[in-house]
Amino acid sequence: MKFLHWTFLLTIIFRLSLDSFSQNQTEGRIAYDMFISSPPIFEQLSKNAKEKLPSVVKHRINVYFKEVWSRYEDTTLVRSQKKATEIAYKNSEAGWLINNSDGMWYLMHQLDGKVYYAEEPLSSQQWRFTVSLYNASPEITTKYQRQIYKINNAKMLQFTEETKEILGHKCRKVNYKSGVTHLDGIPNNDDMEIWVAEDFPKDVSPIPCNLLKGAVLEVKSHRIHYIATGIYYETIPETATALPKDGIKMTIYTEEQMIDRYMLKRD
């Protein structure tokens, strides 16, 4: 009788463990290193300016996933941008947020203590925007341009048979032409190299995307290179993948105008 009792308890514990493991596979985060190379104008700078400005900037990125949402957070900026006069990202509303079920994505900023977010459908042709960020040194006025790309045209995707392993996942190489020409004054500079783990249970990517199934673990695009450094299945708070309740909604166009005005005030 005692044997049956213990067997029953062990069976319950085993099933609960399986349920817990299964649930943990549906939410978590992927950590990335993001490398941003300086634009071609870097080569035209003086020796003194080159010594002050790095040729490559490295950022730490987290992309959280839970249910239908995924959210991009630049952890480097969260740590480094503390002043109210800078474009700062709240830890819970950093970067951008995507609803994979309806194809909407939201760009989020915190300016002078207020949270703003702008929505845009992933299918929109207005698929690229730029945020200007000053270097931390007050002596340098050169702006870094952070460009966020969105994959929105399935016809431009070219699936290859080339594969490689990233973090234990077999990834397939996919090429994409962004459609933007003359980036940084260089023609035909719009190729994107994407490595996607198609067996991943959720759609996760460091760039806004709703056309690739699985986890994008590496992207090379223009001057930006993302490479996944870790996959963590963990419980994600609801607030980490949700629109801010106290946020101020606006259009992408209005938000770009607001940031331009904000940056001019600092010049």
N, C-alpha and C positions, 0 to 999 in steps of 0.2 A: 504494500500500500504506500509506504514511504517512498519507494522507488518510483512509483507512478506519479506521486506528488511532485518530486523533484524533477522528473522528466517533463511534467506539465509546465513547471516554473521555468525550466531552462528553455523550453520551446517558446514560451512567451517572450523571454528576454532576447532570444535569438531573432524573433520576428520584429520586436521593437528596434533592435540594433539595425536590422535590414531596412526598416522604415526610416530610421534616422539617417542612415547612409544615403538612402535614395533621396530624402529631402535635401540633404547637404549638397547633392550633385546639382540641384536646381537653383542655387543661389551662391554668391560669393564674389570674388574679384580676380582680375588678372592684372598683374603688375608689369609695366613696360619701362624700358629706358627709351627716351626720345632724344635724338641727336638732331640739332638744327645747324646746318652749315651756313657760314656767312655768305651774303650775296656777292656776285662778281665785283661790285663796287669796292669790296674789301681790298682787292689787289691795287686799287688806285689810291688808297690811303697812305699817309706818311708813315715812316717807320715808327715814330712815337705813338701814333694812333693805333697801329697794328699791335704794338706791345700792350696797349690798354684793352683792346678789344680781342676776345678769343675768336679763333677761326671756327670753332665748333662749340655750341652751347649744349649741355646735357641737362635734361629734365627727368624727374621721376613721375610716372603716370600710373594711376589706378583706373580701371574700368570696372564698375560694379554691375552685377546683373542679378535681377530678382523679378520673377513673374514675367511680365511683358516689357519691363523697363531695363535700360542700361544707362549708366551715367559715367561720363568722363571727368576725371579730376586731375589737375596738374598739382601734384603734392609739393613740387618745388616752389611754386608761386604761393601756395597756402602758407608755407613756412617762411618765405622771404619777404612777402609784401605785407607789411604791418601798418604802414602809415596811411592815414585817411586820404592823403593827397595822391595816392597811387591807385591804379586799377587793381583792386584786391578781390580775391575769390573766397567766399565763406567755405568752410570745410564741408558743410552739408549741401551747398548749392554750387559747387565749383564746376567750371567747364560747360558741358552741354549734357542734355538728357534726351533720350530717344524712347518713344513708345513704338515697339516693334509690331504691335497689332494694327495700328492705324497709320503708320508711316509718318508721324509728326515728330519733329525734333525741336529742341528748345535751347537757345544760347542763353547763358546766365552770367550776370555780373553783379558785383556789389560796388556801388559808387557812393562814397560819403555816408556809409551806414545803411543805404537803401538797396534792396535786392531787385534787380530788373531781369526780366526774361522775355525773349522774343521767339515767336514760334514760326516755323516754316515747314511745309510738307517736303518730305524727302524726294518727291518726284519733281519738285520745282526746278526750273532751269537756272534760277538764281542760286547756284549751289556752292559758291565760294565767297568767303569774306575774309577780311584781314583785321586783326586787332594789333594796335601799335603798343609796344611796351618799352619803356626807357630802361637803359642799363642802370644797375644799382648805384654806380658811381655818379655823383652830382657833377663831376667834371666832364662827363661824356654826354653829348646830346644826341648821339646816333640812336635811332629807334630800331629795335628788333621787330621784325614782322612775323607774326605767328599766323600761318595760313592753314585753315581747316578745310579739308576736301570732303566732298560727299559723292558717293557712288550712286548714281540715279538713272543710269541708262544700261539696261541689261544687254543691249545689242553691242555695247562697247567692251563687254567682258570676253576675254579669250582664255578658255580653260586649256591648260597644257597637261601633258602626262608626266611632267617633271615633279618629283616629290623629294622631300627631306624631312627629317625628324626635328621637332622643336618641343622641348619639355616633355618628351615621351609620346607626343602625338604625331602621327603621320600627316604632313601638310602638303597640300597640292598647290602648285604655282598657278596664279591667275594674273594675266596682264590686263591693264585697263588704260584707255586713252581718256584723259580727263576732259579734253575739249577746250582747254584754256591754252592759248598760244602766247608766245613772247613773254613768258614769265621771266622777270628780271632782265628783260631785253634780249633774251635768248629764244630764237624761234624753235618750234617743235620740241618744247621742253615739258611735255605734258604726260609722259609715260609714268605709269604706276605699276610696281611689282608687288603682288600680294600673295602671301602664303596663308592658306586657310586650312584649319583642322575640321574637316567635314563631319567627323564623328562626334564633335562636341555637342552636349545636350542643349546648349543655348546659343543664340546668335549674339556674339560679342565682338566688338571691333574698336580699335583706337581712332578710327575715322567714321563719321556718320555713314551708315550703310544698311540697306534693307534688301539687298539683292543676293547676298551670299549667305548660305546656311552654314552655321558652325562658328568657330572662333578664329578670327584673323589674328595670327600670332606674330606676323612680321609684315611691315609695309615699307617700301622705298618709293618716295614720291618727291620729285623736285629736290629741294634741299632738306627734306625731313625724312628721318629713318626711325621707325618704331621697331623694337624687338622685345618680345615677351620674356620676362625674367622669372616669373613665378605664377602658378595657378593655385588659388586658395578657395576651397569650399568652406564657407562659414556663414553664419547667420548675419544677414544685412538688415539694419533697421529700416522700417517703412519710410522714414524721413529721408533716407539716403538715396532713394529712387522714387521721388515724388516731387511734384511742383511745389514750390514754397507757398505756404498759405498767405504769407504777408508780402508776396512778390508783386511787382508792378508789371503788368503785361504791356508789350508794345510790339510793333512790327520790326522786322529786320532792318528796314530802311531807316525808321525812326531811331532805332538803337545805334546804328552806325553814325547818324548825324549827332546824336547825344555824345558818343565817345569822341568824335572829332572836336566838338566844342569843349569837352572836358580836357582833352590833350592840349588844345590851344591855350587854355587858361594857365597851363603849366609852363608854356614857352616863355 
